Amino acid sequence: MPDSPFADPALLATPTDLASAQALIARIAPLLSARGLAMRAPPPEPTTCCGRGCNGCVWEGWLAAVAYWRDEASLLLD
């Protein structure tokens, strides 16, 4: 079995903003595809943010969903 791609610390980092989440998705999606693994698509980016920095902002939920998607991908890839 090949080494886990999740040995790379960059794939283990929790996304903290749009750019880091997009980079994480861009690194993991091709790994899944290259191995022929079927998995649900990553969560879509929010479109309803009002920009007021609300507690519990849709971006916070999205970042958590991306982290969960990453965790699911790691189970398939390991």
Contact map, one row per residue, 1 for C-alpha under 8 A:
111000000000000000000000000000000000000000000000000000000000000000000000000000
111100000000000000000000000000000000000000000000000000000000000000000000000000
111110100000000000000000000000000000000000000000000000000000000000000000000001
011111100000000000000000000000000000000000000000000000000000000000000000000011
001111110010000000000000000000000000000000000000000000000000000000000000000011
000111111011000000000000000000000000000000000000000000000000000000000000010001
001111111011000000000000000000000000000000000000000000000000000000000000000000
000011111111000000000000000000000000000000000000000000000000000000000000000000
000001111111100000000000000000000000000000000000000000000000000000000000000000
000000011111100000000001000000000000000000000000000000000000000000000000000000
000011111111100000000001001100000000000000000000000000000000000000000100000000
000001111111110000000000000000000000000000000000000000000000000000000000000000
000000001111111000000000000000000000000000000000000000000000000000000000000000
000000000001111100000000000000000000000000000000000000000000000000100000000000
000000000000111111011001000000000000000000000000000000000000001001100000000000
000000000000011111011000000000000000000000000000000000000000001000000000000000
000000000000001111111000000000000000000000000000000000000000001000000000000000
000000000000001111111100000000000000000000000000000000000000001000000000000000
000000000000000011111110000000000000000000000000000000000000000000000000000000
000000000000001111111111000000000000000000000000000000000000000000000000000000
000000000000001111111111100000000000000000000000000000000000001001000000000000
000000000000000001111111110000000000000000000000000000000000000000000000000000
000000000000000000111111111000000000000000000000000000000000000000000000000000
000000000110001000011111111100000000000000000000000000000000000000000100000000
000000000000000000001111111110000000000001000000000000000000000001000100000000
000000000000000000000111111111000000000000000000000000000000000000000000000000
000000000010000000000011111111100000000000000000000000000000000000000000000000
000000000010000000000001111111110000000000000000000000000000000000000100100000
000000000000000000000000111111111000000000000000000000000000000000000000000000
000000000000000000000000011111111100000000000000000000000000000000000000000000
000000000000000000000000001111111110000000000000000000000000000000000000000010
000000000000000000000000000111111111111000000000000000000000000000000000100010
000000000000000000000000000011111111110000000000000000000000000000000000000000
000000000000000000000000000001111111100000000000000000000000000000000000000000
000000000000000000000000000000111111100000000000000000000000000000000000000000
000000000000000000000000000000011111110000000000000000000000000000000000000000
000000000000000000000000000000011111111000000000000000000000000000000000000100
000000000000000000000000000000011001111100000000000000000000000000000000000000
000000000000000000000000000000010000111110000000000000000000000000000000100000
000000000000000000000000000000000000011111000000000000000000000000000000000000
000000000000000000000000000000000000001111100000000000000000000000000000000000
000000000000000000000000100000000000000111110000000000000000000001001000000000
000000000000000000000000000000000000000011111000000000000000010011001000000000
000000000000000000000000000000000000000001111100000000000000010000000000000000
000000000000000000000000000000000000000000111110000000000000010000000000000000
000000000000000000000000000000000000000000011111100000000110010000000000000000
000000000000000000000000000000000000000000001111100000000000000000000000000000
000000000000000000000000000000000000000000000111110000000100000000000000000000
000000000000000000000000000000000000000000000111111000001110000000000000000000
000000000000000000000000000000000000000000000001111110000000000000000000000000
000000000000000000000000000000000000000000000000111111000000000000000000000000
000000000000000000000000000000000000000000000000011111000000000000000000000000
000000000000000000000000000000000000000000000000011111101000000000000000000000
000000000000000000000000000000000000000000000000001111111000000000000000000000
000000000000000000000000000000000000000000000000000011111000000000000000000000
000000000000000000000000000000000000000000000000000001111101100000000000000000
000000000000000000000000000000000000000000000000100011111111100000000000000000
000000000000000000000000000000000000000000000101100000011111110000000000000000
000000000000000000000000000000000000000000000100100000001111111000000000000000
000000000000000000000000000000000000000000000000000000011111111100000000000000
000000000000000000000000000000000000000000000000000000011111111110000000000000
000000000000000000000000000000000000000000111100000000000111111111000000000000
000000000000001111001000000000000000000000000000000000000011111111100000000000
000000000000000000000000000000000000000000000000000000000001111111110000000000
000000000000000000000000000000000000000000100000000000000000111111111000000000
000000000000001000001000100000000000000001100000000000000000011111111100000000
000000000000011000000000000000000000000000000000000000000000001111111110000000
000000000000000000000000000000000000000000000000000000000000000111111111000000
000000000000000000000000000000000000000001100000000000000000000011111111100000
000000000010000000000001100100000000000000000000000000000000000001111111110000
000000000000000000000000000000000000000000000000000000000000000000111111111000
000000000000000000000000000000000000000000000000000000000000000000011111111100
000000000000000000000000000100010000001000000000000000000000000000001111111110
000001000000000000000000000000000000000000000000000000000000000000000111111111
000000000000000000000000000000000000000000000000000000000000000000000011111111
000000000000000000000000000000000000100000000000000000000000000000000001111111
000110000000000000000000000000110000000000000000000000000000000000000000111111
001111000000000000000000000000000000000000000000000000000000000000000000011111
